[in-house]
Amino acid sequence: MGKEHVKVERRGAVLEVTLERPKANAIDCETSRAMGEVWAAFRDDPELKCGLMLSGVERFFSAGWDLKAAAEGSAPDEDYGVGGFGGLQELPGLNKPVIAVVNGMAVGGGFELALSCDLILAAEGARFSLPEIKAGTLADAATAKLPRRIPYHVAMDMLFTGRWMEAEEALRWGLVNEVLPPEQLLPRAREIADLLAGGPTLVFAAIKEVLRETETMGFHEAMKLITSRKLKTVDELYSSADQLEGARAFADKRDPTWKGE
């Protein structure tokens, strides 16, 4: 159960994961667990370099937590699976870039799913909202993440009021990377995914681990952790052939050939 709503397609070194649960792409626990299995397999597959999080439902990226399931007794703290809600939010060791392709409304947990990705592309007409306040509950992941992504007062406005943020405003605050006409959204996302898939995977892994591990540290403490090579990905990078290849390619004024080793 749940797997029928998660479509997976490999396109070279890129994995495209499409949530397709009409009418609004609401996520129940079974669907969340299925998404977690897909993203964990992506994490562990050395042939896959970049992921796209897509919607197969018109007008909705995701409406977040399935309130119908909640009304039938499903609690919001049930087992969401290995990756937490939506498969990405708490997935440990995910050191590959993931792009959210927001085609429509990203609401509550759907907004949080987009925030779990590294880049966000949005279609013109896409909208973001955290309506949990109106139901008397907490947008937990967004409360932790959003004030770190956009100005504090803007984030608090969204959390306190549950208002809608249009794609153009999201771009202005740096919440999304690009806003595109709907017909250009997927081609542009694939273009970026292909670029990243051909990039230095060891560097991407180090970037993501450094960000995770130093999030609550002061600058000097973080730098000491990095330069002491106590982080696995940093140690692997600094000992790699790719590190040497990057320096040689720069000196030779040519494009580097990354091997991920």
C-alpha positions as CSV (number, residue, x, y, z in Angstrom):
1,M,0.0,0.0,0.0
2,G,1.2,3.5,-0.7
3,K,3.6,2.4,-3.4
4,E,1.0,2.9,-6.2
5,H,1.1,6.6,-5.5
6,V,4.8,7.0,-5.9
7,K,6.1,6.8,-9.5
8,V,9.8,6.3,-10.1
9,E,11.8,6.8,-13.3
10,R,15.5,6.6,-13.9
11,R,16.8,9.1,-16.5
12,G,20.5,8.4,-16.7
13,A,22.1,9.3,-13.4
14,V,18.9,11.2,-12.3
15,L,16.0,9.7,-10.4
16,E,12.6,11.3,-10.9
17,V,10.2,10.6,-8.1
18,T,6.6,11.6,-8.8
19,L,3.9,11.8,-6.1
20,E,0.5,11.0,-7.7
21,R,-2.3,10.8,-5.2
22,P,-5.3,12.8,-6.5
23,K,-6.9,15.1,-5.8
24,A,-4.4,17.1,-3.8
25,N,-1.4,14.8,-3.3
26,A,-2.1,14.6,0.4
27,I,0.3,12.2,2.1
28,D,-0.8,9.5,4.5
29,C,1.6,7.2,6.5
30,E,1.6,4.4,3.9
31,T,2.5,6.8,1.1
32,S,5.2,8.5,3.3
33,R,6.8,5.1,4.1
34,A,6.8,4.3,0.4
35,M,8.5,7.6,-0.4
36,G,11.1,6.9,2.3
37,E,11.9,3.6,0.7
38,V,12.4,5.2,-2.7
39,W,14.6,8.0,-1.4
40,A,16.7,5.6,0.7
41,A,17.3,3.4,-2.4
42,F,18.3,6.6,-4.2
43,R,20.7,7.5,-1.5
44,D,22.3,4.0,-1.5
45,D,22.6,3.6,-5.3
46,P,26.1,4.8,-6.5
47,E,24.8,5.1,-10.1
48,L,22.3,7.8,-9.1
49,K,23.7,11.3,-8.7
50,C,20.7,13.7,-8.4
51,G,17.0,13.5,-7.6
52,L,13.8,15.3,-8.7
53,M,10.8,15.5,-6.5
54,L,7.8,15.9,-8.8
55,S,4.0,16.1,-8.7
56,G,1.7,14.1,-11.0
57,V,-1.3,16.1,-9.8
58,E,-2.5,19.2,-11.6
59,R,-2.5,22.4,-9.4
60,F,-0.9,20.7,-6.4
61,F,2.6,19.9,-5.5
62,S,1.3,18.5,-2.2
63,A,-1.4,19.4,0.3
64,G,0.7,17.8,3.0
65,W,-0.7,15.6,5.8
66,D,-3.8,13.6,4.7
67,L,-6.5,15.2,6.9
68,K,-9.1,12.6,5.8
69,A,-6.8,9.9,7.2
70,A,-6.5,12.0,10.4
71,A,-10.3,12.2,10.6
72,E,-10.5,8.4,10.5
73,G,-8.1,8.1,13.4
74,S,-4.6,8.2,11.9
75,A,-2.4,10.2,14.2
76,P,0.1,12.8,12.9
77,D,2.9,11.2,14.9
78,E,2.5,7.7,13.4
79,D,5.4,5.9,11.7
80,Y,6.3,8.0,8.6
81,G,9.0,5.6,7.6
82,V,12.8,5.8,7.3
83,G,12.9,9.3,5.9
84,G,10.3,10.9,8.1
85,F,7.3,12.7,6.6
86,G,7.4,12.5,2.8
87,G,10.5,10.4,2.8
88,L,13.0,13.3,2.7
89,Q,12.6,15.3,5.9
90,E,14.7,13.1,8.2
91,L,16.4,10.7,5.8
92,P,19.9,10.1,7.4
93,G,23.0,10.3,5.3
94,L,21.4,11.8,2.1
95,N,24.4,13.4,0.5
96,K,23.1,13.9,-3.0
97,P,21.3,16.9,-4.4
98,V,17.5,16.8,-4.6
99,I,15.4,19.4,-6.5
100,A,11.8,20.2,-5.7
101,V,9.7,20.9,-8.8
102,V,6.7,22.8,-7.4
103,N,4.0,22.9,-10.1
104,G,1.2,24.3,-7.9
105,M,0.1,24.6,-4.3
106,A,2.6,23.4,-1.6
107,V,0.6,23.4,1.6
108,G,1.6,22.5,5.2
109,G,3.6,19.2,5.0
110,G,3.8,19.7,1.2
111,F,5.6,23.0,1.8
112,E,7.9,21.2,4.3
113,L,8.6,18.5,1.7
114,A,9.8,21.2,-0.7
115,L,11.9,22.7,2.1
116,S,13.6,19.3,2.5
117,C,15.1,19.6,-0.9
118,D,18.3,21.4,-1.8
119,L,16.9,23.5,-4.7
120,I,13.3,24.6,-5.3
121,L,12.0,25.5,-8.8
122,A,8.4,26.9,-9.0
123,A,5.9,27.4,-11.7
124,E,4.2,30.7,-12.2
125,G,1.1,30.5,-10.1
126,A,2.6,28.1,-7.5
127,R,1.7,29.1,-3.9
128,F,3.0,28.2,-0.5
129,S,1.2,28.1,2.8
130,L,1.4,26.8,6.4
131,P,-2.3,26.7,7.5
132,E,-1.6,24.5,10.6
133,I,-2.2,27.6,12.8
134,K,-5.8,27.6,11.7
135,A,-6.3,24.0,12.8
136,G,-4.6,24.8,16.2
137,T,-1.5,22.7,15.6
138,L,2.2,23.2,14.8
139,A,3.9,23.2,11.5
140,D,6.8,21.5,13.2
141,A,9.4,21.1,10.5
142,A,8.6,24.4,8.9
143,T,8.9,26.1,12.3
144,A,12.5,24.7,12.6
145,K,13.5,25.4,9.0
146,L,11.7,28.4,7.6
147,P,13.2,31.2,9.8
148,R,16.6,30.0,8.6
149,R,15.7,30.1,4.9
150,I,14.0,33.5,4.7
151,P,14.0,36.7,6.9
152,Y,12.7,35.9,10.4
153,H,9.8,38.3,10.4
154,V,8.5,37.0,7.0
155,A,8.7,33.4,8.3
156,M,6.9,34.3,11.5
157,D,4.2,36.0,9.5
158,M,3.6,32.8,7.5
159,L,3.6,30.7,10.7
160,F,1.4,33.0,12.7
161,T,-1.2,33.8,10.0
162,G,-1.2,30.8,7.6
163,R,-1.3,33.2,4.7
164,W,-0.5,32.3,1.1
165,M,2.9,33.3,-0.4
166,E,2.8,33.5,-4.2
167,A,5.8,32.2,-6.2
168,E,7.0,35.7,-7.1
169,E,7.2,36.7,-3.4
170,A,9.0,33.4,-2.6
171,L,11.5,34.2,-5.3
172,R,12.0,37.7,-3.9
173,W,12.8,36.3,-0.4
174,G,15.1,33.6,-1.9
175,L,12.8,30.7,-0.8
176,V,12.8,29.4,-4.4
177,N,15.6,29.5,-6.9
178,E,13.6,30.2,-10.1
179,V,10.0,30.9,-11.1
180,L,9.2,29.6,-14.6
181,P,6.2,29.3,-17.0
182,P,4.6,25.9,-16.3
183,E,5.7,24.5,-19.7
184,Q,9.3,25.4,-18.9
185,L,9.4,24.0,-15.4
186,L,10.3,20.3,-15.9
187,P,12.7,21.0,-18.8
188,R,14.6,23.5,-16.7
189,A,14.6,21.1,-13.7
190,R,16.0,18.3,-15.8
191,E,18.6,20.7,-17.2
192,I,19.8,21.5,-13.7
193,A,19.6,17.9,-12.6
194,D,21.8,16.8,-15.5
195,L,24.3,19.5,-14.7
196,L,24.5,18.4,-11.1
197,A,24.6,14.7,-12.1
198,G,27.8,15.4,-14.0
199,G,29.4,17.4,-11.2
200,P,31.8,16.4,-8.4
201,T,29.7,14.0,-6.3
202,L,32.3,13.9,-3.5
203,V,32.1,17.6,-3.1
204,F,28.3,17.6,-3.0
205,A,28.4,14.9,-0.3
206,A,30.9,16.9,1.7
207,I,28.7,20.1,1.4
208,K,25.6,18.3,2.6
209,E,27.3,16.6,5.6
210,V,29.1,19.8,6.6
211,L,25.8,21.7,6.6
212,R,24.1,19.0,8.7
213,E,26.8,18.6,11.2
214,T,27.7,22.2,11.8
215,E,24.1,23.7,11.8
216,T,24.2,24.4,15.5
217,M,27.9,25.2,15.8
218,G,29.8,28.4,16.0
219,F,32.1,29.3,13.1
220,H,35.4,28.4,14.7
221,E,34.0,25.1,16.1
222,A,32.7,24.2,12.6
223,M,36.0,25.0,10.9
224,K,37.9,22.9,13.4
225,L,35.6,19.9,12.7
226,I,36.1,20.4,8.9
227,T,39.8,20.9,8.9
228,S,40.5,18.0,11.3
229,R,38.8,15.7,8.7
230,K,36.6,14.1,11.3
231,L,33.7,14.1,8.9
232,K,33.7,11.0,6.7
233,T,32.8,12.8,3.4
234,V,35.4,15.5,4.0
235,D,38.1,13.0,4.7
236,E,37.2,11.0,1.6
237,L,37.2,14.2,-0.5
238,Y,40.6,15.4,0.6
239,S,42.1,11.9,0.0
240,S,40.4,11.5,-3.4
241,A,41.6,11.4,-7.0
242,D,38.9,13.9,-7.8
243,Q,40.5,16.5,-5.5
244,L,43.8,16.1,-7.5
245,E,41.9,16.1,-10.8
246,G,40.2,19.4,-9.9
247,A,43.6,21.1,-9.3
248,R,45.1,19.7,-12.5
249,A,42.2,20.7,-14.6
250,F,42.3,24.2,-13.3
251,A,46.0,24.4,-14.0
252,D,45.5,22.9,-17.5
253,K,42.6,25.3,-18.2
254,R,40.3,22.4,-19.1
255,D,37.1,20.8,-17.8
256,P,37.7,18.3,-15.1
257,T,36.7,14.6,-15.4
258,W,35.0,13.6,-12.2
259,K,35.1,9.9,-11.2
260,G,33.7,10.1,-7.7
261,E,36.7,8.5,-6.2
